[in-house]
Amino acid sequence: MLAAAVLLLAGIGMAVAGFCVEPSGSISESVLMFTAQCFICAGSFVGIDVLLSEKLRKFISEKKGEI
């Protein structure tokens, strides 16, 4: 989850920085691509974390039921 938070902050920071450099108010395609990739990767990390947590919780509850 820490990696997802770092990627979100990096994406937001790069998007804001893209507006601050010349030409002011215009954002480069490379900045947009970087921002989009950060958001997609962060979303993937969160999704994988939730999926694995749910599978582990289900596995543990099934094993407790067998004992």
Secondary structure by P-SEA (a helix, b strand, c coil): caaaaaaaaaaaaaaaaaaaccccccccaaaaaaaaaaaaaaaaaaaaaaaaaaaaaaaaaaaaaac
